[in-house]
Amino acid sequence: MIIEASPATCHWGFFDAALTPVMTIESGQEVTINTVSGPPQVLPGAGYHVPPELLEIHASGVPAMPGHLLTGPVAVAGAMPGDVLQVDILDVQLRQDWGYNVIRPLVGTLPQDFPETHATTIPLDAARNEAVMPWGLRLPLAPFFGVMAVAPPPGWGRISTIEPRAHGGNLDNKELVAGTTLYLPVFNEGALFSCGDGHGAQGDGEVCVTAIETALQGRFRLTVRRDLDLTYPQAETAQHLLTMGMHADLDRCVEIALRRMISLVSERAGISREEAYMLCSLAGDLRITQTVNREKGVHMMMSKKLLEPTV
């Protein structure tokens, strides 16, 4: 099953529990989702492939509010509030041969340092899996979706895609590449999963506000889980467990991610909270996810091998 990006399947700038699903799938089924990215101002010059659906979306009008162009939502049959949606990210592929990066005044990690807008078209070489930077550097690509989310609680109404929150959203976590799994708490019937904000490459921090922004295709397996008790996004790579913290204060982000990792390690390893806190200090890695989305982000990583039973 494939969901194409189009004016009928994309929502631009907002999340809303009242959005009608563009498709309904069964729990455990796979779905392929095509996404596009960017306003008219970032379109490249001649010679690049621009997905025609991006131009159709531009022609349909300005976004409802500033934010990201997302495809969805996808309803998962049987998902109910209190469940967890397991999002297995099976594959992520480029859909165009260019990306863009924009520096804007008054935003980013250094909002006062760059008073002029600076937009760059970045060629993408899919065959070599590289981006070609303006000064000649060939930067390895590691594509992922900056935004993956279920619909927010109905009481929140229509909210911006910019701030990451309990429903997921603009996580901008570069660990969430193909082969990883994201867990999202469900707040609405059907869960209502959307994705977008394709990134070709990004550093921890995403300090100038944008990564290599581009169009991506994602293949996902969406599974309803009732055996998990989660109220906040959590993830898993092949080697690591990953907890997250989102808040306007970076110190609070650290505390949220750390507390969640202490609980997770204690449960998985069958050790006390004191022992889990000690292990987090000795072997856990706190990383800054992003510092630019008004609600900043920190994630903590713990090797799954360290939580296996000892003999």
C-alpha positions in Angstrom: 0.0 0.0 0.0 1.4 3.4 -1.1 0.2 6.8 0.0 1.3 9.4 -2.5 1.9 13.0 -1.4 -0.8 15.3 -2.8 -3.0 18.2 -1.8 -5.6 15.6 -0.6 -3.2 13.6 1.5 -0.9 16.2 3.0 -1.5 18.6 5.9 0.9 21.6 6.1 2.0 23.2 9.4 -0.4 21.5 11.9 -1.5 18.4 13.7 -5.2 18.0 14.6 -7.1 14.9 16.0 -10.0 16.0 13.8 -8.2 15.2 10.5 -9.8 12.5 8.4 -7.5 9.5 7.7 -6.2 9.2 4.2 -6.0 5.4 4.6 -6.8 2.7 7.2 -4.6 -0.3 7.6 -4.6 -3.3 9.9 -2.2 -3.6 12.9 1.0 -5.1 11.8 0.6 -4.1 8.1 3.2 -2.2 6.1 2.6 1.1 4.4 4.8 3.1 2.1 4.4 6.9 2.5 5.8 9.5 0.0 6.6 12.9 1.3 7.7 16.3 -0.1 9.3 19.2 1.6 9.6 23.0 1.4 7.8 26.2 0.3 8.2 27.8 -3.2 11.1 29.9 -2.1 13.4 26.9 -1.8 12.8 25.4 -5.2 16.0 24.8 -7.1 17.1 26.1 -10.5 16.8 24.2 -13.8 18.2 20.7 -14.0 16.8 19.2 -10.8 13.8 16.9 -10.3 11.0 18.6 -8.5 8.2 16.2 -7.6 5.1 17.5 -9.4 2.9 17.0 -6.4 5.0 19.6 -4.5 4.1 22.1 -7.1 0.4 21.1 -6.9 0.5 21.6 -3.1 2.1 25.0 -3.6 -0.6 25.9 -6.1 -3.4 24.9 -3.6 -2.6 27.7 -1.3 -0.4 28.8 1.7 -0.1 26.5 4.7 -2.6 26.8 7.5 0.2 27.8 9.8 4.0 27.8 9.7 5.5 24.4 9.9 6.1 21.1 8.1 4.5 19.5 5.1 3.3 16.1 6.3 1.7 13.1 4.6 -1.2 11.4 6.4 -2.7 10.6 8.7 -2.9 6.8 8.5 -5.4 5.1 10.8 -4.5 1.8 12.3 -7.5 -0.3 12.9 -8.1 -1.1 16.6 -5.8 1.5 18.0 -7.4 3.3 21.0 -6.3 5.9 23.5 -3.9 4.3 26.0 -2.3 2.0 23.5 1.1 2.4 22.0 1.9 2.6 18.3 5.0 0.7 17.3 6.5 2.3 14.2 9.1 0.0 12.6 11.0 2.1 10.1 11.8 -0.5 7.5 13.2 1.7 4.7 13.9 5.3 3.8 14.8 6.4 0.3 15.4 9.7 -1.5 12.7 11.0 -3.9 14.7 13.8 -5.5 18.2 14.8 -6.4 18.4 17.9 -4.3 17.9 19.2 -0.8 18.0 22.6 0.8 19.2 24.4 3.9 18.1 27.8 5.1 19.5 30.1 7.7 17.1 32.7 8.9 17.6 35.7 11.2 16.1 35.5 14.7 15.8 31.8 14.8 18.2 28.9 15.4 20.7 28.2 18.1 22.4 31.6 17.4 19.4 33.8 16.5 21.3 37.1 16.7 24.5 36.0 14.8 23.2 35.8 11.3 21.1 38.8 10.3 20.4 37.8 6.7 18.6 34.8 5.2 20.9 32.4 3.5 19.4 29.6 1.3 21.4 26.8 -0.3 20.4 24.2 -2.8 22.4 21.0 -2.1 22.8 18.4 -4.8 22.2 14.8 -3.7 24.0 11.9 -5.3 21.9 8.8 -4.5 24.3 6.4 -6.3 27.1 7.5 -4.0 24.8 8.3 -1.0 26.4 11.7 -0.7 25.5 15.3 -0.6 27.7 17.7 -2.5 28.4 20.8 -0.4 29.1 24.2 -2.1 32.8 24.1 -1.2 33.2 20.6 -2.6 32.8 18.4 0.5 31.0 15.2 -0.2 28.9 14.6 3.0 27.6 11.1 3.7 23.8 10.9 3.7 21.8 9.2 6.5 18.2 9.9 5.6 15.4 10.0 8.2 12.1 11.7 8.9 12.4 14.7 11.2 8.6 14.4 11.9 6.8 11.2 12.9 3.8 11.5 15.0 0.4 10.3 16.0 -2.5 12.8 16.4 -2.3 14.8 19.6 -5.0 14.6 22.3 -8.3 16.0 21.0 -8.3 18.7 23.8 -5.2 20.3 22.3 -7.0 21.3 19.2 -5.0 22.3 16.2 -1.3 22.6 17.1 1.9 23.5 15.2 4.2 20.9 13.9 7.2 22.8 15.0 7.4 21.8 18.7 7.9 18.1 19.5 5.6 16.9 22.2 4.2 13.7 23.8 2.6 12.6 20.5 6.0 12.7 18.8 6.1 15.3 16.0 9.2 17.3 15.2 11.6 15.0 17.0 14.6 15.7 14.6 16.3 12.6 16.0 19.0 11.5 13.6 19.1 8.0 15.2 15.7 7.2 13.7 17.0 5.8 10.3 15.9 2.7 8.5 16.1 -0.3 10.8 15.0 1.5 14.0 11.7 1.5 15.9 9.8 4.4 17.4 7.1 3.9 20.0 4.4 6.6 20.3 1.6 6.8 22.9 -1.9 6.8 21.3 -4.4 9.5 22.1 -7.1 8.9 19.5 -8.9 6.0 17.9 -6.8 4.8 15.0 -3.7 6.5 16.3 -3.5 8.7 13.1 0.1 8.5 12.0 1.7 11.2 9.9 5.3 11.8 8.7 7.4 14.3 6.8 10.2 16.8 7.2 12.6 14.5 5.3 16.3 15.0 6.2 19.1 13.8 4.0 21.7 14.4 6.8 21.6 16.2 10.1 24.0 16.7 13.0 22.9 16.4 16.7 21.5 19.9 17.4 20.3 20.9 13.9 21.7 24.2 15.0 20.8 26.5 12.1 17.1 25.2 12.2 17.3 23.2 9.0 19.1 20.0 8.0 19.4 18.9 4.4 15.7 19.1 3.8 14.4 16.9 1.1 11.6 14.6 -0.2 11.7 11.0 1.1 9.8 7.8 0.8 9.4 5.7 4.0 8.2 2.2 4.4 6.7 1.5 7.8 5.2 -1.3 9.8 2.6 0.1 12.2 1.6 -2.2 15.0 -0.8 -1.6 18.0 0.8 -2.6 21.3 -1.3 -3.1 24.4 1.5 -4.6 26.5 3.5 -1.4 26.8 2.8 1.4 29.3 4.2 4.5 27.6 3.0 8.1 27.8 6.0 9.6 25.9 8.0 8.8 22.8 10.7 6.2 23.1 12.8 4.4 20.5 15.1 1.5 19.9 17.9 0.9 17.5 19.6 -2.4 16.7 22.1 -1.8 19.6 20.5 0.8 21.9 17.4 1.8 23.8 16.6 5.5 23.5 14.6 7.8 25.8 13.7 11.4 25.0 13.1 14.6 26.8 11.5 17.7 25.2 11.1 21.1 27.0 12.0 24.7 26.4 14.7 24.4 29.1 17.5 22.1 28.0 18.2 21.1 31.6 14.6 19.9 31.9 15.1 17.9 28.7 18.0 16.1 30.3 16.0 15.3 33.5 13.1 13.9 31.5 15.2 11.7 29.3 17.3 10.5 32.2 14.4 9.7 34.5 12.8 7.7 31.7 16.0 5.8 31.1 16.4 5.0 34.8 12.9 3.5 34.8 13.5 1.6 31.6 16.9 0.2 32.7 15.5 -0.8 36.1 12.7 -2.7 34.4 14.7 -4.3 31.6 17.7 -5.4 33.8 15.7 -6.2 36.9 17.8 -3.9 39.1 17.0 -1.1 41.6 16.6 2.5 40.6 19.8 3.3 42.4 21.7 0.7 40.3 20.0 1.9 37.1 21.0 5.5 37.9 24.6 4.3 38.5 24.6 2.4 35.2 23.3 5.5 33.4 26.2 7.4 34.8 28.8 4.8 33.8 27.5 3.7 30.4 24.6 5.9 29.2 25.1 8.6 26.7 23.1 11.9 26.8 22.9 13.6 23.5 21.4 16.9 22.4 18.8 16.0 19.8 18.0 19.6 18.7 18.2 23.1 20.1 15.9 25.0 17.6 12.3 23.8 17.8 11.2 26.1 20.7 10.8 22.9 22.7 14.4 21.6 22.7 15.3 17.9 22.7 17.7 15.6 24.5 17.9 11.8 24.1 19.7 9.2 26.1 21.1 6.0 24.7 21.9 2.7 26.5 23.4 -0.4 25.0 20.9 -3.3 25.1 23.8 -5.7 25.7 24.4 -4.2 29.1 20.8 -5.1 30.2 21.0 -8.8 29.3 20.9 -11.3 32.2 24.3 -12.0 33.8 25.5 -15.5 34.4 
